[in-house]
Amino acid sequence: MPDRLLRVNAYTTMDMASVTTLKRRADGTDGDHSAADVESFGVVNVTAGRRDPDEIRLEVEADHTETGLRAHAERVHLDPDEAEELAAELERQAGRVRAATEETDDE
């Protein structure tokens, strides 16, 4: 596992998540670009400050050795309403995928 920018410990939300990085590549000499998916493992974490938390942080870091990119992590800063909206959408999408998976299993 590569050196991490994000702290990984017993409190990390997901310390082994499947991560897809979109990597831009040039197609030819005329400047056309396309995106290629690069699959790797990584870390996903949700956290807030210990004392007087004022925001929720969603952090994602892909294993840079697999992606060929420099080590990098992304942080999304959310207020409580945004975090709840994201959580509700995650649950909605999880329900759709679960229903489709169970439907396929029943066939």
Buried (B, 14 or more C-beta within 10 A) or exposed (E): EBEBEBEBEEEBEBBEBEBEBEEEEEEEEEEEEEEEEBEBBBBBBBBEEEEEEEBBBBBBBBBBEBBEBEBEBEBBEBEEEBBEEBEEEEEEEEEEEEEEEEEEEEE
